[in-house]
């Protein structure tokens, strides 16, 4: 006894041609459909497909680059820019890149009236440059505090010998004021 498949029924496991009535897409069309849907259903494990991005692996298919996509990927965008406008925006962003970094790292060096265009989409979220500049800002403030502390320490170092001399003064008002100043200098926090 042998089992035979019915001849009029075909089994198709090809997801790109679900109906036997439809003509079979070409290999290039199947590849385009697979590329556009590769992150939805196929991880590469089931199909055995290589999952490297062609731009990273350097194995792009040159004749496929000129073909239009099967689906319009731009249909969700309402604002269209010309290539000249895009080039102008890129030029402006690249010329102001160093200014944006300088403004984030050293805001006190900005000249008055100069406005640098921001790349910030959400005002509540800091840009990457602002986040990266936070440690340098904290370090700068710590150095300023140390300099101020050093100035206070230098002042105290110079003032205390003079105040000690005043503590030996015969006038009680001078002695009490000198004692009060020594006390204040000893309690002063940096």
Steps between C-alpha positions, in 0.01 A plus 500: 500500500645833401374848561485750216426872519206623291631663185260795493596626845834678543661569832673834511697619796618812322375804696556725197254313283211393726252430222568258214293724271744791532811506284825427681700820575852517368794432727579872513142584605508227764826640633358852515193375684719303740726801567206723581341243731813340645454639850134405524500125463830352391793508737720307261484187713209341314599605152873467548542844348807705577387781730786744446406840370649539149634846581697356793616182333588669171307237306234719346342408168588787265221445248234505775598849618348670197167315520212677671367348816184299471340702781518875549687545827450879501121499497487576875697824472306812414791742454719459196841663474698558185853371483628860518307558823637179650853598395454846657376348827791255509746781426352717777511214751858409413622861522332551836607165646813641665303803617237276661767295675678817616171649622418186699847461648583867559181710491681802641707530180198572280488843347197715568223479240626188321231235480605147421231275349411212727460140397273440798161349415364483855590796724456278807771260382862619480690442178789254488749788505334648808508164676865453407590848623350451848818346651717781364255759638511331840880494487511867403275593794714292735815679380333839548397397852857387573639830376252689718589277796870561434436875492315473832781288646760752382298780653472313830871415495588867458235629741554272801852625594372858487199407712722325758693824539170681552400253774786642711372854460413699812165616365230245591283595199787421260570173682135389487470587129825315423379198698168508314681511160729210597193304604324580168806401294533173690134413436495609134410221258635486150 
